[in-house]
Amino acid sequence: MGAKGRLIIETEEFKASVEKVGGYRAVDEALSTIMDGLYRTPYGFERFENPPFSFRYARTKKVGFMRPIVVIFRIDEDGTVYLEHIEEDQD
């Protein structure tokens, strides 16, 4: 379990997409903000549903030198959060 009592798992696709955006050093600050929210209330993030697809996502905005990102994730029945994808936000 994570430090705050919720299990958050990075999938292999997520790890590969982190590398595509420049590695963890490039997104660490923005990602840590999202991770804090996921530990607290993952169900509070936006949800996209269009069968057969359903996922939740979290977005950050550009602040100073922090790059804006979008993280796609899913939540299992037991509350485990699976990080699926990350990319730079174009907005």
C-alpha positions as CSV (number, residue, x, y, z in Angstrom):
1,M,0.0,0.0,0.0
2,G,1.0,3.6,-0.6
3,A,2.1,5.9,2.2
4,K,-1.5,7.1,2.6
5,G,-3.2,3.7,2.6
6,R,-4.2,3.4,-1.1
7,L,-2.4,1.1,-3.6
8,I,-1.4,2.9,-6.8
9,I,0.3,0.8,-9.5
10,E,2.2,2.1,-12.5
11,T,1.4,-0.1,-15.5
12,E,4.1,-0.9,-18.1
13,E,2.3,1.3,-20.6
14,F,2.4,4.2,-18.1
15,K,6.2,3.7,-17.5
16,A,6.8,3.7,-21.2
17,S,4.7,6.9,-21.7
18,V,6.7,8.6,-18.9
19,E,9.9,7.9,-20.9
20,K,8.2,9.4,-24.1
21,V,7.6,12.7,-22.3
22,G,11.1,13.0,-21.0
23,G,11.3,10.7,-18.0
24,Y,10.2,11.2,-14.4
25,R,12.4,14.2,-13.8
26,A,10.4,16.1,-16.5
27,V,7.0,15.3,-14.9
28,D,7.8,14.7,-11.3
29,E,6.5,17.9,-9.8
30,A,3.2,17.8,-11.7
31,L,2.8,14.1,-11.2
32,S,3.3,14.4,-7.4
33,T,0.4,16.8,-7.3
34,I,-1.8,14.3,-9.1
35,M,-0.6,11.4,-6.9
36,D,-1.6,13.3,-3.8
37,G,-5.1,13.7,-5.1
38,L,-5.3,10.0,-6.1
39,Y,-4.3,8.9,-2.6
40,R,-7.0,11.1,-1.1
41,T,-10.0,10.8,-3.5
42,P,-9.4,9.1,-6.8
43,Y,-13.2,9.0,-7.5
44,G,-13.2,12.8,-7.5
45,F,-11.4,13.1,-10.9
46,E,-13.1,13.4,-14.2
47,R,-14.5,10.3,-15.9
48,F,-14.8,9.5,-19.6
49,E,-17.3,6.9,-20.7
50,N,-18.1,5.9,-24.2
51,P,-18.6,2.1,-24.5
52,P,-16.4,0.2,-24.7
53,F,-14.1,2.7,-23.2
54,S,-14.2,4.0,-19.6
55,F,-11.4,5.7,-17.8
56,R,-10.7,8.6,-15.4
57,Y,-8.1,11.3,-15.9
58,A,-6.3,14.0,-14.1
59,R,-4.9,17.2,-15.6
60,T,-2.5,19.8,-14.4
61,K,-1.9,23.3,-15.8
62,K,1.4,24.9,-16.7
63,V,2.8,26.7,-13.6
64,G,6.2,28.3,-14.0
65,F,8.4,25.7,-15.5
66,M,6.1,22.8,-14.6
67,R,4.8,21.1,-17.7
68,P,1.0,20.6,-17.9
69,I,0.2,16.8,-18.0
70,V,-2.7,14.5,-18.4
71,V,-2.7,11.2,-16.5
72,I,-5.1,8.4,-17.5
73,F,-6.0,5.9,-14.8
74,R,-8.6,3.3,-13.7
75,I,-9.8,2.2,-10.3
76,D,-10.5,-1.5,-9.6
77,E,-13.3,-2.7,-7.4
78,D,-11.0,-3.0,-4.4
79,G,-9.9,0.7,-4.8
80,T,-6.5,0.0,-6.3
81,V,-5.6,2.7,-8.8
82,Y,-3.8,1.7,-12.0
83,L,-1.9,4.5,-13.8
84,E,-2.3,3.7,-17.5
85,H,-0.9,6.6,-19.5
86,I,0.7,10.1,-19.2
87,E,1.2,12.8,-21.8
88,E,1.8,16.5,-22.1
89,D,-1.4,18.5,-22.1
90,Q,-1.9,20.7,-25.1
91,D,-4.3,23.1,-23.4
